[in-house]
Structures are given as C-alpha cells and as structure tokens.
Amino acid sequence: MILKNPLDMHLHLRDNQMLELIAPLSARDFCAAVIMPN
C-alpha cells in the first residue's frame, strides 16, 4: 500500500533543537499534521 498524502495525526512540536530537528522531517514525510500540546 502506498499512501500518497499521509497525515501525522499526533505530532508534538518540541522546543529549540528538537523543534529544529522534528519539524523538517515531519514536513518532508507528511502532507499535514494534528499538533498536540506538550
């Protein structure tokens, strides 16, 4: 199965270095995300 437009339905955006690491990876692999509070 190939998902053409996958969604991240549970994404925690972190602070500082973790945000800088996670945000581009998520944007690369998913077309949208549901942001969860930390």
CHARMM-style PDB file with segment names, atoms N, HN, CA, C and O in Angstrom:
ATOM      1  N   MET     1       0.838  -1.164   0.000  1.00  0.00      PROA
ATOM      2  CA  MET     1       0.000   0.000   0.000  1.00  0.00      PROA
ATOM      3  C   MET     1       0.893   1.240   0.000  1.00  0.00      PROA
ATOM      4  O   MET     1       1.854   1.325   0.765  1.00  0.00      PROA
ATOM      5  N   ILE     2       0.572   2.176  -0.847  1.00  0.00      PROA
ATOM      6  HN  ILE     2      -0.209   2.107  -1.468  1.00  0.00      PROA
ATOM      7  CA  ILE     2       1.296   3.444  -0.901  1.00  0.00      PROA
ATOM      8  C   ILE     2       0.326   4.565  -0.561  1.00  0.00      PROA
ATOM      9  O   ILE     2      -0.693   4.745  -1.228  1.00  0.00      PROA
ATOM     10  N   LEU     3       0.651   5.305   0.470  1.00  0.00      PROA
ATOM     11  HN  LEU     3       1.478   5.158   1.011  1.00  0.00      PROA
ATOM     12  CA  LEU     3      -0.158   6.462   0.854  1.00  0.00      PROA
ATOM     13  C   LEU     3       0.407   7.692   0.158  1.00  0.00      PROA
ATOM     14  O   LEU     3       1.562   8.057   0.376  1.00  0.00      PROA
ATOM     15  N   LYS     4      -0.399   8.326  -0.671  1.00  0.00      PROA
ATOM     16  HN  LYS     4      -1.337   8.029  -0.849  1.00  0.00      PROA
ATOM     17  CA  LYS     4       0.084   9.476  -1.433  1.00  0.00      PROA
ATOM     18  C   LYS     4       0.149  10.748  -0.596  1.00  0.00      PROA
ATOM     19  O   LYS     4       1.016  11.593  -0.818  1.00  0.00      PROA
ATOM     20  N   ASN     5      -0.758  10.888   0.360  1.00  0.00      PROA
ATOM     21  HN  ASN     5      -1.462  10.201   0.541  1.00  0.00      PROA
ATOM     22  CA  ASN     5      -0.805  12.083   1.202  1.00  0.00      PROA
ATOM     23  C   ASN     5      -0.982  11.690   2.666  1.00  0.00      PROA
ATOM     24  O   ASN     5      -2.053  11.910   3.232  1.00  0.00      PROA
ATOM     25  N   PRO     6       0.048  11.111   3.293  1.00  0.00      PROA
ATOM     26  CA  PRO     6      -0.109  10.660   4.677  1.00  0.00      PROA
ATOM     27  C   PRO     6      -0.258  11.832   5.641  1.00  0.00      PROA
ATOM     28  O   PRO     6       0.290  12.914   5.429  1.00  0.00      PROA
ATOM     29  N   LEU     7      -1.012  11.584   6.702  1.00  0.00      PROA
ATOM     30  HN  LEU     7      -1.457  10.705   6.874  1.00  0.00      PROA
ATOM     31  CA  LEU     7      -1.225  12.578   7.754  1.00  0.00      PROA
ATOM     32  C   LEU     7      -0.570  12.090   9.041  1.00  0.00      PROA
ATOM     33  O   LEU     7      -0.648  10.909   9.380  1.00  0.00      PROA
ATOM     34  N   ASP     8       0.066  12.995   9.741  1.00  0.00      PROA
ATOM     35  HN  ASP     8       0.130  13.955   9.466  1.00  0.00      PROA
ATOM     36  CA  ASP     8       0.564  12.692  11.084  1.00  0.00      PROA
ATOM     37  C   ASP     8      -0.531  13.152  12.038  1.00  0.00      PROA
ATOM     38  O   ASP     8      -0.721  14.352  12.239  1.00  0.00      PROA
ATOM     39  N   MET     9      -1.242  12.213  12.616  1.00  0.00      PROA
ATOM     40  HN  MET     9      -1.088  11.239  12.452  1.00  0.00      PROA
ATOM     41  CA  MET     9      -2.415  12.544  13.430  1.00  0.00      PROA
ATOM     42  C   MET     9      -2.083  12.780  14.901  1.00  0.00      PROA
ATOM     43  O   MET     9      -2.992  12.911  15.721  1.00  0.00      PROA
ATOM     44  N   HSD    10      -0.799  12.836  15.249  1.00  0.00      PROA
ATOM     45  HN  HSD    10      -0.060  12.729  14.583  1.00  0.00      PROA
ATOM     46  CA  HSD    10      -0.419  13.058  16.653  1.00  0.00      PROA
ATOM     47  C   HSD    10       1.025  13.556  16.687  1.00  0.00      PROA
ATOM     48  O   HSD    10       1.947  12.788  16.961  1.00  0.00      PROA
ATOM     49  N   LEU    11       1.212  14.833  16.411  1.00  0.00      PROA
ATOM     50  HN  LEU    11       0.463  15.457  16.188  1.00  0.00      PROA
ATOM     51  CA  LEU    11       2.560  15.401  16.345  1.00  0.00      PROA
ATOM     52  C   LEU    11       2.783  16.363  17.504  1.00  0.00      PROA
ATOM     53  O   LEU    11       2.021  17.310  17.701  1.00  0.00      PROA
ATOM     54  N   HSD    12       3.840  16.101  18.264  1.00  0.00      PROA
ATOM     55  HN  HSD    12       4.458  15.332  18.103  1.00  0.00      PROA
ATOM     56  CA  HSD    12       4.257  17.019  19.326  1.00  0.00      PROA
ATOM     57  C   HSD    12       5.429  17.837  18.799  1.00  0.00      PROA
ATOM     58  O   HSD    12       6.485  17.287  18.488  1.00  0.00      PROA
ATOM     59  N   LEU    13       5.243  19.146  18.699  1.00  0.00      PROA
ATOM     60  HN  LEU    13       4.386  19.593  18.952  1.00  0.00      PROA
ATOM     61  CA  LEU    13       6.356  20.021  18.343  1.00  0.00      PROA
ATOM     62  C   LEU    13       7.081  20.388  19.629  1.00  0.00      PROA
ATOM     63  O   LEU    13       6.468  20.874  20.579  1.00  0.00      PROA
ATOM     64  N   ARG    14       8.346  20.161  19.653  1.00  0.00      PROA
ATOM     65  HN  ARG    14       8.843  19.766  18.881  1.00  0.00      PROA
ATOM     66  CA  ARG    14       9.149  20.410  20.850  1.00  0.00      PROA
ATOM     67  C   ARG    14       9.778  21.798  20.775  1.00  0.00      PROA
ATOM     68  O   ARG    14       9.470  22.583  19.878  1.00  0.00      PROA
ATOM     69  N   ASP    15      10.632  22.080  21.696  1.00  0.00      PROA
ATOM     70  HN  ASP    15      10.883  21.442  22.424  1.00  0.00      PROA
ATOM     71  CA  ASP    15      11.294  23.380  21.747  1.00  0.00      PROA
ATOM     72  C   ASP    15      12.732  23.273  21.264  1.00  0.00      PROA
ATOM     73  O   ASP    15      13.352  22.211  21.312  1.00  0.00      PROA
ATOM     74  N   ASN    16      13.234  24.390  20.806  1.00  0.00      PROA
ATOM     75  HN  ASN    16      12.730  25.253  20.767  1.00  0.00      PROA
ATOM     76  CA  ASN    16      14.649  24.578  20.493  1.00  0.00      PROA
ATOM     77  C   ASN    16      15.178  23.536  19.516  1.00  0.00      PROA
ATOM     78  O   ASN    16      14.656  23.418  18.408  1.00  0.00      PROA
ATOM     79  N   GLN    17      16.203  22.777  19.901  1.00  0.00      PROA
ATOM     80  HN  GLN    17      16.627  22.873  20.802  1.00  0.00      PROA
ATOM     81  CA  GLN    17      16.861  21.854  18.974  1.00  0.00      PROA
ATOM     82  C   GLN    17      15.938  20.739  18.500  1.00  0.00      PROA
ATOM     83  O   GLN    17      16.014  20.330  17.341  1.00  0.00      PROA
ATOM     84  N   MET    18      15.070  20.242  19.370  1.00  0.00      PROA
ATOM     85  HN  MET    18      15.008  20.574  20.311  1.00  0.00      PROA
ATOM     86  CA  MET    18      14.145  19.183  18.950  1.00  0.00      PROA
ATOM     87  C   MET    18      13.165  19.711  17.907  1.00  0.00      PROA
ATOM     88  O   MET    18      12.831  18.991  16.966  1.00  0.00      PROA
ATOM     89  N   LEU    19      12.700  20.939  18.051  1.00  0.00      PROA
ATOM     90  HN  LEU    19      12.972  21.524  18.816  1.00  0.00      PROA
ATOM     91  CA  LEU    19      11.814  21.543  17.054  1.00  0.00      PROA
ATOM     92  C   LEU    19      12.537  21.664  15.721  1.00  0.00      PROA
ATOM     93  O   LEU    19      11.975  21.346  14.672  1.00  0.00      PROA
ATOM     94  N   GLU    20      13.775  22.123  15.762  1.00  0.00      PROA
ATOM     95  HN  GLU    20      14.231  22.382  16.614  1.00  0.00      PROA
ATOM     96  CA  GLU    20      14.561  22.269  14.537  1.00  0.00      PROA
ATOM     97  C   GLU    20      14.794  20.928  13.850  1.00  0.00      PROA
ATOM     98  O   GLU    20      14.902  20.871  12.625  1.00  0.00      PROA
ATOM     99  N   LEU    21      14.871  19.861  14.619  1.00  0.00      PROA
ATOM    100  HN  LEU    21      14.784  19.907  15.614  1.00  0.00      PROA
ATOM    101  CA  LEU    21      15.074  18.523  14.054  1.00  0.00      PROA
ATOM    102  C   LEU    21      13.768  17.926  13.535  1.00  0.00      PROA
ATOM    103  O   LEU    21      13.721  17.423  12.413  1.00  0.00      PROA
ATOM    104  N   ILE    22      12.716  17.977  14.337  1.00  0.00      PROA
ATOM    105  HN  ILE    22      12.754  18.386  15.248  1.00  0.00      PROA
ATOM    106  CA  ILE    22      11.471  17.270  14.035  1.00  0.00      PROA
ATOM    107  C   ILE    22      10.639  17.954  12.949  1.00  0.00      PROA
ATOM    108  O   ILE    22      10.095  17.273  12.080  1.00  0.00      PROA
ATOM    109  N   ALA    23      10.531  19.273  12.979  1.00  0.00      PROA
ATOM    110  HN  ALA    23      10.974  19.826  13.685  1.00  0.00      PROA
ATOM    111  CA  ALA    23       9.661  19.983  12.028  1.00  0.00      PROA
ATOM    112  C   ALA    23      10.010  19.690  10.564  1.00  0.00      PROA
ATOM    113  O   ALA    23       9.107  19.361   9.795  1.00  0.00      PROA
ATOM    114  N   PRO    24      11.274  19.795  10.145  1.00  0.00      PROA
ATOM    115  CA  PRO    24      11.579  19.498   8.741  1.00  0.00      PROA
ATOM    116  C   PRO    24      11.325  18.040   8.360  1.00  0.00      PROA
ATOM    117  O   PRO    24      10.891  17.759   7.243  1.00  0.00      PROA
ATOM    118  N   LEU    25      11.592  17.115   9.279  1.00  0.00      PROA
ATOM    119  HN  LEU    25      11.944  17.344  10.187  1.00  0.00      PROA
ATOM    120  CA  LEU    25      11.354  15.699   8.981  1.00  0.00      PROA
ATOM    121  C   LEU    25       9.870  15.424   8.808  1.00  0.00      PROA
ATOM    122  O   LEU    25       9.471  14.700   7.896  1.00  0.00      PROA
ATOM    123  N   SER    26       9.062  15.993   9.670  1.00  0.00      PROA
ATOM    124  HN  SER    26       9.386  16.582  10.411  1.00  0.00      PROA
ATOM    125  CA  SER    26       7.619  15.801   9.564  1.00  0.00      PROA
ATOM    126  C   SER    26       7.088  16.442   8.283  1.00  0.00      PROA
ATOM    127  O   SER    26       6.263  15.851   7.587  1.00  0.00      PROA
ATOM    128  N   ALA    27       7.556  17.641   7.976  1.00  0.00      PROA
ATOM    129  HN  ALA    27       8.225  18.121   8.542  1.00  0.00      PROA
ATOM    130  CA  ALA    27       7.120  18.330   6.754  1.00  0.00      PROA
ATOM    131  C   ALA    27       7.525  17.553   5.505  1.00  0.00      PROA
ATOM    132  O   ALA    27       6.809  17.569   4.504  1.00  0.00      PROA
ATOM    133  N   ARG    28       8.657  16.882   5.560  1.00  0.00      PROA
ATOM    134  HN  ARG    28       9.239  16.870   6.373  1.00  0.00      PROA
ATOM    135  CA  ARG    28       9.124  16.096   4.413  1.00  0.00      PROA
ATOM    136  C   ARG    28       8.246  14.875   4.169  1.00  0.00      PROA
ATOM    137  O   ARG    28       7.959  14.526   3.024  1.00  0.00      PROA
ATOM    138  N   ASP    29       7.818  14.224   5.259  1.00  0.00      PROA
ATOM    139  HN  ASP    29       8.050  14.507   6.189  1.00  0.00      PROA
ATOM    140  CA  ASP    29       7.148  12.932   5.142  1.00  0.00      PROA
ATOM    141  C   ASP    29       5.624  12.982   5.185  1.00  0.00      PROA
ATOM    142  O   ASP    29       4.968  12.019   4.787  1.00  0.00      PROA
ATOM    143  N   PHE    30       5.051  14.082   5.659  1.00  0.00      PROA
ATOM    144  HN  PHE    30       5.584  14.864   5.983  1.00  0.00      PROA
ATOM    145  CA  PHE    30       3.600  14.167   5.824  1.00  0.00      PROA
ATOM    146  C   PHE    30       3.056  15.406   5.128  1.00  0.00      PROA
ATOM    147  O   PHE    30       3.740  16.426   5.032  1.00  0.00      PROA
ATOM    148  N   CYS    31       1.817  15.311   4.642  1.00  0.00      PROA
ATOM    149  HN  CYS    31       1.261  14.484   4.720  1.00  0.00      PROA
ATOM    150  CA  CYS    31       1.205  16.465   3.981  1.00  0.00      PROA
ATOM    151  C   CYS    31       0.510  17.379   4.984  1.00  0.00      PROA
ATOM    152  O   CYS    31       0.244  18.541   4.678  1.00  0.00      PROA
ATOM    153  N   ALA    32       0.213  16.865   6.182  1.00  0.00      PROA
ATOM    154  HN  ALA    32       0.429  15.921   6.430  1.00  0.00      PROA
ATOM    155  CA  ALA    32      -0.435  17.662   7.224  1.00  0.00      PROA
ATOM    156  C   ALA    32      -0.241  16.962   8.556  1.00  0.00      PROA
ATOM    157  O   ALA    32       0.167  15.802   8.616  1.00  0.00      PROA
ATOM    158  N   ALA    33      -0.545  17.696   9.630  1.00  0.00      PROA
ATOM    159  HN  ALA    33      -0.876  18.638   9.581  1.00  0.00      PROA
ATOM    160  CA  ALA    33      -0.393  17.115  10.964  1.00  0.00      PROA
ATOM    161  C   ALA    33      -1.405  17.729  11.915  1.00  0.00      PROA
ATOM    162  O   ALA    33      -1.835  18.871  11.750  1.00  0.00      PROA
ATOM    163  N   VAL    34      -1.771  16.944  12.911  1.00  0.00      PROA
ATOM    164  HN  VAL    34      -1.422  16.016  13.045  1.00  0.00      PROA
ATOM    165  CA  VAL    34      -2.567  17.441  14.030  1.00  0.00      PROA
ATOM    166  C   VAL    34      -1.567  17.697  15.153  1.00  0.00      PROA
ATOM    167  O   VAL    34      -0.940  16.769  15.664  1.00  0.00      PROA
ATOM    168  N   ILE    35      -1.426  18.968  15.529  1.00  0.00      PROA
ATOM    169  HN  ILE    35      -1.935  19.722  15.113  1.00  0.00      PROA
ATOM    170  CA  ILE    35      -0.448  19.352  16.539  1.00  0.00      PROA
ATOM    171  C   ILE    35      -1.035  19.136  17.925  1.00  0.00      PROA
ATOM    172  O   ILE    35      -2.117  19.631  18.241  1.00  0.00      PROA
ATOM    173  N   MET    36      -0.307  18.392  18.745  1.00  0.00      PROA
ATOM    174  HN  MET    36       0.572  17.990  18.488  1.00  0.00      PROA
ATOM    175  CA  MET    36      -0.718  18.119  20.120  1.00  0.00      PROA
ATOM    176  C   MET    36       0.042  19.040  21.061  1.00  0.00      PROA
ATOM    177  O   MET    36       1.218  19.326  20.834  1.00  0.00      PROA
ATOM    178  N   PRO    37      -0.622  19.508  22.117  1.00  0.00      PROA
ATOM    179  CA  PRO    37       0.094  20.346  23.082  1.00  0.00      PROA
ATOM    180  C   PRO    37       1.114  19.516  23.854  1.00  0.00      PROA
ATOM    181  O   PRO    37       0.928  18.319  24.074  1.00  0.00      PROA
ATOM    182  N   ASN    38       2.167  20.162  24.251  1.00  0.00      PROA
ATOM    183  HN  ASN    38       2.318  21.134  24.073  1.00  0.00      PROA
ATOM    184  CA  ASN    38       3.211  19.473  25.026  1.00  0.00      PROA
ATOM    185  C   ASN    38       2.846  19.453  26.484  1.00  0.00      PROA
ATOM    186  OT1 ASN    38       3.596  18.918  27.301  1.00  0.00      PROA
TER     187      ASN     38
END
